[in-house]
């Protein structure tokens, strides 16, 4: 069977991922990534309608941490055979996490100082942009601030790869300007 560039033809009861072209599969993966981010965003929105902002973001972080440990971290590392326990290995996971740091989604730059020390600088963050448009600093701090959802997620990711790995927010929102860096994180393993 010829690789399909899309699914515009007739319904096929036996169709599999393997039947699609690389380009079609990339589009599909990107749609799954956006669906995941949208689900997390809708989860947060619905929670904030039902409970305090603090409780909603705490619940978000609890669910996200559990999802990381039970699904994302083991499934992605297994699927791509990502092995190791240093910072660079952790960054490999971050590139391909369902809500990963890549072009078109959460864009960032990596400054790899060595295998055990790196700085990740986010230059595009749809979540931050959403909360900035709403103008709610409390929501921004709950998501991006110290102890917020983002920091708790990074701590969980670090712990999965190496219990000695630490993350530190070097620059966190709120931003002074829309041209500013979204956030900046340091990841380090020290003996």
N, C-alpha and C positions, 0 to 999 in steps of 0.2 A: 504494500500500500504506500502511495506517495504521502510524504509528510504534509500535514494540513497547515495552512497559514492562518486559518481561523475556523470557526464552526458555523459558517453561514449556509452550508449545504444541508442535506437531509439528515434527519435524526438517525443515529447509529447506536444500536443497543450494545455493541461490543467495543465502543470507543474507549481508548486508554490515553493517559498522558503521553505515552511513547509515540502515539500517532501524530503528534503535533510537532511543528518545526521549533527550533530553538527560540526564534523570535516570538512565536505565539506563546511559548511557555514562559518567557521572560515577562511578557505583558500580563499573563495570568498571575505570576508570582507577585508582580508589582500591585495588581488589583487586590490580591490577598493581603499584602502588607498594608495597603490603605484601608481595607476592610477591618483589619486588626486595630489600627490606630483609631478608626471611626468607632469601633465597638468600645474601646477604652474611653473615648471621649463621650459617647452617649451614656456609658455607665456612670461617668462622673457627673454629667449634666442631670441625669435622673436622680442620682443620690443627693445632689445639692438641692433638688426640689423637695426632697423628703426629710432632710436632716440638716444640721448645721454644716457650714463649710468645713470646719475642723473634723467633724465626724466623717463627712463624705470623703475627704482626702485621706484620712486615716484608713478607712475601709478600702479605698483605691489602692493604697500602698500595701495593705495586707493581702488583697486579692492578687496584685501584681507580683509580690514576692512569692506567693504560693504557685502562681502560674509559671514563674521563672523556674523554680526548683522542680516542679512536677512535669512540665512540658517543654518550654523553650530551651532551657540550657541542655538537658539531656538529649532532646530530639535533634536540635541543630548541630550540636557537637558530634553526635553519632552520624547524622546524615552526611556531614562534610569531613568526618574523621579528623576533627580538631582535637589534637592531643597536646598535653603539656600543662605546666602550672605556673608559667611566668606571665608577665603583663602583656607581652606581645601575643601570646596565645589567647588571652582574654579579649584583646582587641580584634582578633580574627572572629570571635563569636559576635562581637558588637557589630561588625560589618554585615552579618547575615541574620541577626535576630529579626523576629517578625516586625518589630518597629525600629529596625537597625539604622545605624549611622551611615547613610549612603546618599548618593546624588538623587535629588528629587524628593527626599523625605527629610530626615534629620541630618543635614549636611555638616561635616566637621573636617578639621585638619588634625593630623596626628604628628606630634613631635616626639619621635622615639629617641630617647637619650641612650638607652640600652635595653636589653630584654626585660629588665626588672624595673624600668622607670620610663613613663611616657606621659605626655600631656595631650589631652583631647580638647580641642576648641571648637565649639559649635557655632557655625555661622548662619545656620538656618534651622529654625525650630517652629514647626506649625503649631504646636501646643502653646508655646510662649506667645506667638503672634496672635492666636485666638484670644488669649486672656488679656493681652495688651489692647486689642480692639475693644474689649469689654471695659477696659480701664479699671479693673479690680486688682489692686495691689495685694489684697489678702489672698486671692486665688493664686496669683503669681508666686507669692511666698510659700503657700501650701504645696504647690507643685514643685517649684524650683529652689526654694530656700533651704537653709540648714534643717535637716530632719524631714524634709519634704519627700514626696513620692520619688523624685529623681534620685536623690541621694540614697534613700533606702534601697532602691533598685540597684544602683551601682555597688553598694555595700554587699548585697546578696550575690551579685554577679562575681565580685572579687572573691568572696568567701567560697563560692563554688569551685573556682580555679585554684585558690591557695589561701588558707586561713591567715597567712601572714601578709596578704596583699591588702593595702589600704588605699582608700580614695579620699581626696580632699578637694572641696570646691575652692578654686582659686579666684573665680569671678562668677558671681551669681546675679540673676535679675533681682530687682527691677533694673532695667537699663536706663541710662541717661539720654540715649539717642537711639533711634531706629537703626542707625549705621553701626552701632556698637556690637561687639561680640555678644551672642546670646548667653553663653556660659562657657566656663573653662574648668576642666577637672584634671587633677594630677593623680596618677596611679603609680604605686610604688611598693616594692617588696624590700624591706630592710631586715637584715639579720640582727 
